[in-house]
Amino acid sequence: MKLPESAEWVLHCAASLAQLDDGATASTAQFAELFGVPAPYLAKQLANLVRAGVLTATTGPRGGFRLARPASQITVLDVIEAVDGGADPYQCREIRQQGRGALSPDDCTEPCVLATTMRAAHEAWRASLAAVSLADVIGTLPTDAPARTRRLLSR
């Protein structure tokens, strides 16, 4: 599975927001500067997180983004699906029914073992991401990391 580069960006943004004090926000410009990424493209990805209900956004001079719900209720899967969707990356095209070695449709009434294996792998990947919340991620950081993040994102 290959995720877009923006998946890494938004995961770090969401994890950074989880480290801020209640009510604090961070702007696209702050994140772009902090992580050295292009602000216009990052803004589009953060908007996807707002549409997905992971973040909320406020406008104005003190506006920015904050988590839409507690970090313990936002999973890594929530963030990834907001930017990459939840579709299964493996699409079975029934190649076993094509070409010189084609099987008959009667021999292909069940999904092939490869499609089944790939589907199981995708479901296991999703389950592993769904089992990790932003709070879990923050809980693994060095004890000084949240204070550093708050300092770097302060206005």
BAKOL-602862 format. One record per residue: x, y, z of N, C-alpha, C, O, CB in turn; residue number from 0. Coordinates in Angstrom, 1 decimal, padded with zeros to 4 digits. Glycine has a CB too. Layout:
REM BAKOL-602862
BASE     n_X     n_Y     n_Z    ca_X    ca_Y    ca_Z     c_X     c_Y     c_Z     o_X     o_Y     o_Z    cb_X    cb_Y    cb_Z  seq
BASE       X       Y       Z       X       Y       Z       X       Y       Z       X       Y       Z       X       Y       Z  NUM
...
//
This chain:
REM BAKOL-602862
BASE     n_X     n_Y     n_Z    ca_X    ca_Y    ca_Z     c_X     c_Y     c_Z     o_X     o_Y     o_Z    cb_X    cb_Y    cb_Z  seq
BASE   000.8  -001.2   000.0   000.0   000.0   000.0   000.9   001.2   000.0   001.8   001.3   000.8  -001.0   000.0   001.2    0
BASE   000.6   002.1  -000.9   001.4   003.4  -001.0   000.4   004.5  -000.7  -000.6   004.7  -001.4   002.1   003.5  -002.3    1
BASE   000.7   005.3   000.3  -000.1   006.4   000.7   000.5   007.7   000.1   001.7   007.8  -000.1  -000.3   006.5   002.2    2
BASE  -000.3   008.7  -000.2   000.3   010.0  -000.6   001.1   010.6   000.5   000.9   010.4   001.7  -000.8   010.9  -001.1    3
BASE   002.0   011.4   000.0   002.9   012.1   001.0   002.1   013.0   002.0   002.5   013.1   003.1   003.9   013.1   000.3    4
BASE   000.9   013.4   001.5   000.1   014.3   002.4  -000.4   013.5   003.6  -000.8   014.1   004.6  -001.1   014.8   001.6    5
BASE  -000.5   012.2   003.5  -000.9   011.4   004.7   000.0   011.6   005.8  -000.4   011.7   007.0  -001.0   009.9   004.3    6
BASE   001.3   011.6   005.6   002.3   011.9   006.6   002.1   013.3   007.2   002.1   013.5   008.4   003.7   011.7   006.1    7
BASE   001.9   014.2   006.3   001.7   015.6   006.8   000.5   015.7   007.7   000.6   016.3   008.8   001.5   016.5   005.6    8
BASE  -000.6   015.2   007.3  -001.8   015.4   008.2  -001.8   014.5   009.5  -002.3   014.9   010.5  -003.1   015.0   007.4    9
BASE  -001.1   013.4   009.4  -000.9   012.7   010.7  -000.1   013.5   011.7  -000.4   013.5   012.8  -000.2   011.3   010.4   10
BASE   001.0   014.1   011.2   001.8   015.0   012.1   001.0   016.2   012.5   001.1   016.6   013.7   003.1   015.4   011.4   11
BASE   000.2   016.8   011.7  -000.6   017.9   012.1  -001.6   017.5   013.1  -001.8   018.2   014.1  -001.4   018.5   010.9   12
BASE  -002.3   016.4   012.9  -003.3   016.0   013.9  -002.6   015.6   015.2  -003.2   015.9   016.3  -004.1   014.7   013.3   13
BASE  -001.5   014.9   015.2  -000.8   014.6   016.4  -000.3   015.9   017.1  -000.3   015.9   018.3   000.4   013.7   016.1   14
BASE   000.1   016.9   016.4   000.5   018.1   017.0  -000.7   018.8   017.6  -000.5   019.4   018.7   001.1   019.1   015.9   15
BASE  -001.8   018.8   017.0  -003.0   019.4   017.6  -003.4   018.7   018.9  -003.9   019.3   019.8  -004.2   019.4   016.6   16
BASE  -003.2   017.4   018.9  -003.5   016.6   020.1  -002.6   017.0   021.3  -002.9   016.7   022.4  -003.4   015.1   019.8   17
BASE  -001.5   017.7   021.0  -000.6   018.1   022.1  -000.8   019.5   022.6  -000.3   019.9   023.6   000.8   018.0   021.6   18
BASE  -001.7   020.2   021.9  -002.0   021.6   022.3  -003.0   021.6   023.5  -003.7   020.7   023.8  -002.6   022.4   021.2   19
BASE  -002.9   022.8   024.2  -003.9   023.0   025.3  -005.3   023.0   024.8  -005.5   023.4   023.6  -003.5   024.3   026.1   20
BASE  -006.3   022.7   025.6  -007.7   022.8   025.2  -008.0   024.2   024.6  -007.6   025.2   025.3  -008.6   022.5   026.4   21
BASE  -008.7   024.2   023.5  -009.1   025.5   022.9  -008.0   026.1   022.0  -008.4   027.0   021.2  -009.4   026.4   024.0   22
BASE  -006.8   025.7   022.1  -005.7   026.2   021.3  -005.9   025.8   019.8  -006.4   024.7   019.6  -004.3   025.9   021.8   23
BASE  -005.5   026.6   018.9  -005.5   026.3   017.5  -004.2   026.5   016.8  -003.3   027.1   017.4  -006.6   027.1   016.7   24
BASE  -004.0   025.9   015.7  -002.8   026.1   014.9  -003.3   026.3   013.4  -004.3   025.7   013.0  -001.8   024.9   015.0   25
BASE  -002.6   027.2   012.7  -003.0   027.6   011.4  -002.2   026.7   010.3  -001.2   026.1   010.6  -002.8   029.0   011.1   26
BASE  -002.7   026.8   009.1  -002.0   026.1   008.0  -000.6   026.7   007.9   000.3   025.9   007.7  -002.8   026.3   006.7   27
BASE  -000.5   028.0   008.0   000.8   028.6   007.9   001.8   028.2   008.9   002.9   027.9   008.7   000.7   030.2   007.9   28
BASE   001.3   028.0   010.2   002.1   027.5   011.3   002.6   026.1   011.0   003.8   025.8   011.2   001.4   027.6   012.6   29
BASE   001.7   025.3   010.5   002.1   023.9   010.2   003.0   023.8   009.0   004.0   023.1   009.1   000.8   023.0   009.9   30
BASE   002.8   024.6   008.0   003.6   024.6   006.8   005.0   025.0   007.2   006.0   024.4   006.7   003.1   025.6   005.7   31
BASE   005.2   026.0   008.1   006.5   026.5   008.5   007.1   025.4   009.4   008.3   025.1   009.3   006.4   027.8   009.3   32
BASE   006.4   024.9   010.4   006.9   023.9   011.3   007.4   022.6   010.6   008.5   022.1   010.9   005.8   023.4   012.3   33
BASE   006.7   022.2   009.5   007.1   020.9   008.9   007.8   021.1   007.5   008.2   020.2   006.9   005.9   020.1   008.7   34
BASE   007.9   022.4   007.1   008.5   022.7   005.8   007.8   022.1   004.6   008.4   021.5   003.7   009.9   022.1   005.8   35
BASE   006.5   022.2   004.6   005.7   021.7   003.5   004.9   022.9   002.9   004.7   023.9   003.5   004.7   020.6   004.0   36
BASE   004.4   022.7   001.6   003.7   023.8   000.9   002.4   024.1   001.5   001.5   023.2   001.6   003.6   023.5  -000.5   37
BASE   002.1   025.3   002.0   000.9   025.7   002.6  -000.4   025.5   001.8  -001.3   025.0   002.3   001.0   027.1   003.0   38
BASE  -000.4   025.8   000.5  -001.6   025.7  -000.3  -002.1   024.2  -000.4  -003.3   024.0  -000.2  -001.4   026.2  -001.7   39
BASE  -001.2   023.3  -000.6  -001.5   021.9  -000.7  -001.9   021.4   000.7  -002.9   020.6   000.8  -000.4   021.1  -001.3   40
BASE  -001.2   021.8   001.7  -001.5   021.4   003.1  -002.9   021.8   003.5  -003.7   021.1   004.1  -000.5   021.9   004.1   41
BASE  -003.3   023.1   003.1  -004.6   023.6   003.4  -005.7   022.7   002.8  -006.7   022.5   003.5  -004.7   025.0   002.8   42
BASE  -005.5   022.2   001.6  -006.5   021.3   001.0  -006.6   020.0   001.8  -007.7   019.5   002.0  -006.1   021.0  -000.4   43
BASE  -005.5   019.5   002.3  -005.6   018.3   003.1  -006.2   018.5   004.4  -006.9   017.6   004.9  -004.2   017.7   003.2   44
BASE  -005.9   019.6   005.1  -006.5   019.9   006.4  -008.0   020.1   006.2  -008.8   019.8   007.1  -005.9   021.2   007.0   45
BASE  -008.4   020.7   005.1  -009.9   020.9   004.8  -010.5   019.5   004.7  -011.7   019.4   005.1  -010.1   021.7   003.5   46
BASE  -009.8   018.5   004.1  -010.4   017.1   004.1  -010.6   016.6   005.5  -011.6   015.9   005.7  -009.4   016.2   003.3   47
BASE  -009.7   016.9   006.4  -009.9   016.5   007.8  -011.1   017.2   008.5  -011.8   016.6   009.3  -008.7   016.8   008.6   48
BASE  -011.4   018.4   008.1  -012.5   019.1   008.6  -013.8   018.5   008.0  -014.7   018.2   008.8  -012.5   020.7   008.2   49
BASE  -013.8   018.2   006.7  -015.0   017.6   006.1  -015.3   016.2   006.7  -016.4   015.8   006.8  -014.8   017.5   004.6   50
BASE  -014.2   015.5   007.1  -014.4   014.2   007.7  -014.7   014.2   009.2  -015.0   013.2   009.8  -013.1   013.4   007.5   51
BASE  -014.8   015.4   009.8  -015.1   015.5   011.2  -014.0   015.2   012.1  -014.2   015.0   013.3  -016.2   014.6   011.5   52
BASE  -012.8   015.2   011.6  -011.6   015.0   012.5  -011.1   016.3   013.1  -010.7   016.4   014.3  -010.4   014.4   011.7   53
BASE  -011.2   017.4   012.3  -010.8   018.7   012.8  -012.0   019.7   012.7  -012.9   019.4   011.9  -009.6   019.3   012.0   54
BASE  -011.9   020.8   013.4  -012.8   021.9   013.2  -011.9   023.1   012.8  -010.7   023.1   013.2  -013.7   022.2   014.5   55
BASE  -012.5   024.0   012.1  -011.7   025.2   011.7  -012.4   026.5   012.1  -013.7   026.5   012.0  -011.4   025.2   010.2   56
BASE  -011.7   027.5   012.5  -012.2   028.8   012.8  -011.4   029.8   012.0  -010.3   029.6   011.7  -012.2   029.1   014.3   57
BASE  -012.1   030.9   011.6  -011.5   031.9   010.8  -011.1   033.1   011.7  -011.5   033.2   012.9  -012.4   032.4   009.7   58
BASE  -010.4   034.0   011.1  -010.1   035.2   011.9  -008.6   035.2   012.3  -007.9   034.2   012.1  -010.9   035.4   013.1   59
BASE  -008.2   036.3   012.9  -006.8   036.4   013.3  -006.3   035.4   014.3  -005.1   035.0   014.3  -006.5   037.8   013.9   60
BASE  -007.2   034.9   015.1  -006.8   033.8   016.0  -007.3   032.4   015.6  -007.4   031.5   016.4  -007.3   034.1   017.5   61
BASE  -007.8   032.4   014.4  -008.4   031.2   013.8  -007.3   030.1   013.6  -006.1   030.3   013.7  -009.1   031.5   012.6   62
BASE  -007.8   029.0   013.2  -007.0   027.8   012.9  -007.7   026.6   013.0  -009.0   026.5   013.0  -005.7   027.8   013.7   63
BASE  -007.0   025.5   013.2  -007.6   024.2   013.4  -007.4   023.7   014.8  -006.5   024.0   015.5  -006.9   023.2   012.4   64
BASE  -008.4   022.8   015.2  -008.3   022.1   016.4  -009.0   020.7   016.2  -009.7   020.6   015.2  -008.9   022.9   017.7   65
BASE  -008.7   019.8   017.1  -009.4   018.5   017.0  -010.9   018.7   017.2  -011.3   019.5   018.0  -008.8   017.5   018.0   66
BASE  -011.7   017.9   016.4  -013.1   018.0   016.5  -013.7   017.2   017.7  -014.8   017.5   018.2  -013.8   017.5   015.3   67
BASE  -012.9   016.3   018.2  -013.3   015.5   019.4  -012.0   015.1   020.1  -010.9   015.4   019.6  -014.1   014.2   019.0   68
BASE  -012.1   014.6   021.3  -010.9   014.2   022.1  -010.0   013.3   021.3  -010.4   012.5   020.5  -011.3   013.6   023.4   69
BASE  -008.7   013.5   021.5  -007.7   012.7   020.8  -007.9   011.2   021.0  -007.5   010.4   020.2  -006.3   013.1   021.3   70
BASE  -008.5   010.8   022.1  -008.7   009.4   022.4  -009.8   008.8   021.5  -010.0   007.6   021.4  -009.1   009.2   023.9   71
BASE  -010.6   009.7   020.9  -011.7   009.3   020.0  -011.4   009.5   018.5  -012.3   009.3   017.7  -012.9   010.1   020.3   72
BASE  -010.1   009.8   018.2  -009.7   010.0   016.8  -008.6   009.0   016.5  -007.6   009.0   017.2  -009.2   011.4   016.5   73
BASE  -008.9   008.1   015.6  -007.9   007.0   015.3  -007.0   007.5   014.1  -007.3   008.4   013.3  -008.6   005.7   015.0   74
BASE  -005.9   006.8   014.0  -005.0   007.0   012.8  -005.8   006.7   011.6  -005.6   007.3   010.5  -003.7   006.1   013.0   75
BASE  -006.6   005.7   011.6  -007.4   005.3   010.4  -008.4   006.5   010.0  -008.5   006.8   008.9  -008.3   004.1   010.7   76
BASE  -009.0   007.2   011.0  -009.8   008.3   010.7  -009.0   009.4   009.9  -009.6   009.9   008.9  -010.3   009.0   012.1   77
BASE  -007.8   009.6   010.3  -007.0   010.6   009.6  -006.6   010.2   008.2  -006.8   010.9   007.3  -005.7   010.9   010.4   78
BASE  -006.2   008.9   008.1  -005.8   008.4   006.8  -007.0   008.4   005.8  -006.8   008.8   004.7  -005.2   007.0   006.9   79
BASE  -008.1   007.9   006.3  -009.3   007.8   005.4  -009.8   009.2   005.0  -010.3   009.4   003.9  -010.4   007.1   006.1   80
BASE  -009.5   010.2   005.8  -009.9   011.6   005.4  -009.1   012.1   004.2  -009.7   012.9   003.4  -009.7   012.5   006.6   81
BASE  -007.9   011.7   004.0  -007.1   012.1   002.9  -007.0   011.1   001.8  -006.7   011.5   000.7  -005.8   012.6   003.4   82
BASE  -007.1   009.8   002.1  -006.9   008.8   001.1  -008.1   008.0   000.8  -008.1   007.1  -000.1  -005.8   007.9   001.6   83
BASE  -009.2   008.1   001.6  -010.4   007.3   001.3  -010.2   006.0   002.0  -009.1   005.7   002.6  -010.7   007.2  -000.2   84
BASE  -011.2   005.1   001.9  -011.1   003.8   002.5  -011.2   002.7   001.5  -011.4   001.5   001.9  -012.2   003.7   003.5   85
BASE  -011.1   003.0   000.3  -011.2   002.0  -000.8  -010.1   000.9  -000.7  -009.0   001.2  -000.3  -011.3   002.6  -002.2   86
BASE  -010.5  -000.3  -001.0  -009.5  -001.4  -001.0  -008.5  -001.1  -002.2  -009.0  -000.9  -003.3  -010.2  -002.8  -001.1   87
BASE  -007.2  -001.1  -001.9  -006.3  -000.7  -003.0  -006.2  -001.9  -004.1  -005.7  -001.6  -005.2  -005.0  -000.4  -002.5   88
BASE  -006.5  -003.1  -003.7  -006.4  -004.2  -004.6  -007.7  -004.4  -005.3  -008.8  -004.6  -004.7  -006.0  -005.5  -003.9   89
BASE  -007.7  -004.3  -006.6  -008.9  -004.5  -007.4  -008.7  -005.8  -008.3  -007.9  -005.8  -009.2  -009.2  -003.3  -008.3   90
BASE  -009.5  -006.8  -007.9  -009.4  -008.0  -008.7  -010.1  -007.8  -010.0  -011.3  -007.4  -010.1  -010.1  -009.2  -007.9   91
BASE  -009.4  -008.2  -011.1  -010.0  -008.0  -012.4  -010.3  -009.4  -013.1  -010.5  -009.5  -014.3  -009.0  -007.2  -013.3   92
BASE  -010.3  -010.4  -012.2  -010.6  -011.7  -012.7  -009.7  -012.2  -013.9  -010.1  -012.7  -014.9  -012.1  -011.9  -013.1   93
BASE  -008.4  -011.9  -013.7  -007.4  -012.3  -014.7  -007.4  -013.8  -014.9  -007.0  -014.3  -016.0  -006.0  -011.9  -014.2   94
BASE  -007.9  -014.6  -013.9  -007.9  -016.0  -014.1  -008.9  -016.4  -015.2  -008.9  -017.6  -015.6  -008.3  -016.7  -012.8   95
BASE  -009.8  -015.5  -015.6  -010.8  -015.8  -016.7  -010.3  -015.2  -018.0  -011.1  -015.1  -019.0  -012.2  -015.3  -016.3   96
BASE  -009.1  -014.8  -018.1  -008.6  -014.2  -019.3  -007.4  -015.0  -019.9  -006.8  -015.8  -019.3  -008.2  -012.7  -019.1   97
BASE  -007.2  -014.7  -021.2  -006.0  -015.3  -021.8  -006.1  -016.8  -022.1  -007.2  -017.4  -022.0  -004.8  -015.1  -021.0   98
BASE  -005.0  -017.3  -022.6  -005.0  -018.7  -023.0  -005.3  -019.7  -021.9  -005.8  -020.8  -022.1  -003.6  -019.0  -023.5   99
BASE  -005.0  -019.3  -020.6  -005.3  -020.2  -019.5  -006.6  -019.9  -018.8  -006.8  -020.3  -017.7  -004.2  -020.1  -018.5  100
BASE  -007.5  -019.2  -019.5  -008.8  -018.8  -018.9  -009.6  -019.9  -018.3  -009.8  -021.0  -018.9  -009.6  -018.0  -019.9  101
BASE  -010.1  -019.7  -017.1  -011.0  -020.6  -016.5  -012.5  -020.2  -016.9  -012.7  -019.0  -017.2  -010.9  -020.6  -014.9  102
BASE  -013.4  -021.1  -016.8  -014.8  -020.8  -017.1  -015.4  -020.0  -015.9  -014.9  -020.2  -014.8  -015.6  -022.1  -017.5  103
BASE  -016.4  -019.2  -016.2  -017.1  -018.6  -015.1  -017.6  -019.5  -014.0  -017.7  -019.2  -012.9  -018.3  -017.8  -015.7  104
BASE  -018.0  -020.8  -014.5  -018.4  -021.8  -013.5  -017.3  -022.1  -012.5  -017.6  -022.5  -011.4  -018.9  -023.0  -014.2  105
BASE  -016.1  -022.0  -012.9  -014.9  -022.3  -012.1  -014.5  -021.2  -011.2  -013.6  -021.3  -010.4  -013.7  -022.8  -012.9  106
BASE  -015.2  -020.1  -011.4  -014.8  -018.8  -010.6  -016.0  -018.2  -009.9  -016.2  -017.0  -009.9  -014.3  -017.8  -011.6  107
BASE  -016.8  -019.1  -009.2  -017.9  -018.6  -008.5  -017.5  -018.0  -007.2  -018.3  -017.2  -006.6  -018.9  -019.7  -008.3  108
BASE  -016.3  -018.3  -006.7  -015.8  -017.7  -005.4  -014.6  -016.8  -005.7  -013.9  -017.1  -006.7  -015.4  -018.8  -004.4  109
BASE  -014.4  -015.8  -004.9  -013.1  -015.0  -005.1  -011.9  -015.9  -005.1  -011.9  -016.9  -004.3  -013.0  -013.9  -004.1  110
BASE  -010.9  -015.6  -005.9  -009.7  -016.4  -005.9  -008.9  -016.2  -004.6  -009.1  -015.2  -003.9  -008.8  -016.0  -007.1  111
BASE  -008.0  -017.1  -004.3  -007.2  -017.0  -003.1  -006.4  -015.7  -003.0  -006.2  -015.2  -001.9  -006.3  -018.2  -003.0  112
BASE  -005.9  -015.2  -004.2  -005.2  -014.0  -004.1  -006.0  -012.8  -003.8  -005.6  -011.9  -003.0  -004.5  -013.7  -005.5  113
BASE  -007.2  -012.7  -004.3  -008.1  -011.6  -004.0  -008.5  -011.7  -002.5  -008.6  -010.7  -001.8  -009.4  -011.6  -004.8  114
BASE  -008.8  -012.9  -002.0  -009.1  -013.1  -000.6  -007.9  -012.7   000.3  -008.2  -012.1   001.3  -009.5  -014.6  -000.4  115
BASE  -006.7  -013.1  -000.1  -005.5  -012.8   000.7  -005.3  -011.2   000.8  -005.1  -010.7   001.8  -004.3  -013.4   000.1  116
BASE  -005.5  -010.6  -000.4  -005.3  -009.1  -000.4  -006.3  -008.4   000.4  -006.1  -007.4   001.1  -005.3  -008.7  -001.9  117
BASE  -007.6  -008.9   000.3  -008.7  -008.3   001.1  -008.4  -008.5   002.6  -008.6  -007.5   003.4  -010.0  -008.9   000.7  118
BASE  -008.0  -009.6   003.0  -007.7  -009.9   004.4  -006.5  -009.0   004.9  -006.6  -008.4   006.0  -007.3  -011.4   004.6  119
BASE  -005.5  -008.8   004.0  -004.4  -007.9   004.4  -004.9  -006.5   004.6  -004.5  -005.8   005.5  -003.3  -008.0   003.3  120
BASE  -005.7  -006.0   003.7  -006.3  -004.7   003.7  -007.1  -004.5   005.0  -007.0  -003.5   005.7  -007.1  -004.3   002.5  121
BASE  -007.9  -005.5   005.3  -008.7  -005.4   006.6  -007.8  -005.4   007.8  -008.1  -004.7   008.8  -009.7  -006.5   006.6  122
BASE  -006.8  -006.2   007.8  -005.8  -006.2   008.9  -005.1  -004.9   009.1  -005.0  -004.4   010.2  -004.8  -007.3   008.8  123
BASE  -004.7  -004.3   008.0  -004.1  -002.9   008.0  -005.1  -001.9   008.6  -004.7  -001.1   009.5  -003.7  -002.5   006.6  124
BASE  -006.3  -001.9   008.1  -007.3  -001.0   008.6  -007.6  -001.2   010.1  -007.7  -000.2   010.9  -008.7  -001.1   007.9  125
BASE  -007.7  -002.4   010.5  -007.9  -002.7   011.9  -006.7  -002.3   012.8  -007.0  -001.7   013.9  -008.1  -004.3   012.1  126
BASE  -005.5  -002.4   012.3  -004.4  -002.0   013.1  -004.4  -000.4   013.3  -004.0   000.1   014.3  -003.1  -002.4   012.5  127
BASE  -004.7   000.3   012.2  -004.8   001.8   012.3  -006.0   002.2   013.2  -005.9   003.2   013.9  -004.9   002.4   010.9  128
BASE  -007.1   001.5   013.1  -008.3   001.8   013.9  -008.0   001.6   015.4  -008.7   002.2   016.2  -009.5   001.0   013.4  129
BASE  -007.1   000.7   015.7  -006.8   000.4   017.1  -005.9   001.4   017.8  -005.6   001.3   019.0  -006.2  -001.0   017.2  130
BASE  -005.4   002.4   017.0  -004.4   003.4   017.6  -005.1   004.8   017.5  -005.4   005.3   016.4  -003.1   003.4   016.8  131
BASE  -005.3   005.4   018.6  -005.8   006.7   018.7  -004.7   007.8   018.7  -003.5   007.4   018.9  -006.8   006.9   019.9  132
BASE  -005.1   009.0   018.4  -004.1   010.1   018.6  -003.6   010.2   020.0  -002.4   010.5   020.2  -004.7   011.4   018.2  133
BASE  -004.4   009.9   021.0  -004.0   009.9   022.4  -002.9   008.8   022.6  -002.0   009.0   023.3  -005.2   009.7   023.3  134
BASE  -003.1   007.6   021.9  -002.1   006.6   022.0  -000.8   007.0   021.5   000.3   006.8   022.0  -002.6   005.3   021.3  135
BASE  -000.8   007.7   020.3   000.4   008.2   019.7   001.1   009.2   020.6   002.3   009.1   020.8   000.1   008.9   018.3  136
BASE   000.3   010.1   021.1   000.9   011.2   022.0   001.5   010.5   023.3   002.5   011.0   023.8  -000.2   012.2   022.4  137
BASE   000.9   009.5   023.7   001.4   008.8   024.9   002.7   008.1   024.7   003.4   007.8   025.7   000.4   007.7   025.3  138
BASE   003.2   007.9   023.5   004.5   007.3   023.3   005.6   008.3   023.1   006.7   008.0   023.0   004.4   006.4   022.0  139
BASE   005.2   009.6   023.0   006.2   010.7   022.8   007.1   010.9   024.0   006.6   010.6   025.2   005.5   012.0   022.4  140
BASE   008.3   011.4   023.8   009.1   011.8   025.0   008.3   012.9   025.8   007.5   013.6   025.2   010.5   012.4   024.6  141
BASE   008.5   012.9   027.1   007.7   013.8   028.0   007.8   015.2   027.6   006.9   016.0   027.9   008.1   013.5   029.4  142
BASE   008.9   015.6   027.0   009.1   017.1   026.7   008.5   017.4   025.3   008.5   018.6   025.0   010.6   017.4   026.7  143
BASE   008.1   016.5   024.6   007.6   016.7   023.2   006.4   017.6   023.2   006.3   018.6   022.4   007.3   015.4   022.5  144
BASE   005.3   017.4   024.0   004.2   018.3   023.9   004.5   019.8   024.2   004.0   020.7   023.5   003.1   017.8   024.9  145
BASE   005.3   020.0   025.2   005.7   021.4   025.5   006.5   022.0   024.3   006.3   023.2   024.0   006.6   021.5   026.8  146
BASE   007.3   021.3   023.7   008.1   021.8   022.5   007.1   022.1   021.4   007.2   023.1   020.8   009.1   020.7   022.0  147
BASE   006.1   021.2   021.1   005.1   021.4   020.1   004.3   022.7   020.4   004.1   023.5   019.5   004.2   020.2   020.0  148
BASE   003.9   022.8   021.6   003.1   024.0   022.0   003.9   025.3   021.8   003.4   026.3   021.3   002.7   023.9   023.5  149
BASE   005.2   025.2   022.2   006.1   026.4   022.0   006.2   026.7   020.5   006.2   027.9   020.1   007.4   026.1   022.6  150
BASE   006.5   025.7   019.7   006.7   025.9   018.3   005.4   026.4   017.5   005.5   027.1   016.5   007.2   024.7   017.6  151
BASE   004.3   026.0   018.0   003.0   026.4   017.4   002.3   027.6   018.1   001.2   028.0   017.7   002.1   025.3   017.4  152
BASE   003.0   028.2   019.1   002.4   029.4   019.7   002.5   030.6   018.8   003.4   030.7   018.0   003.1   029.7   021.1  153
BASE   001.5   031.4   019.0   001.5   032.6   018.1   002.2   033.8   018.7   002.3   034.9   018.2   000.0   033.1   017.9  154
//
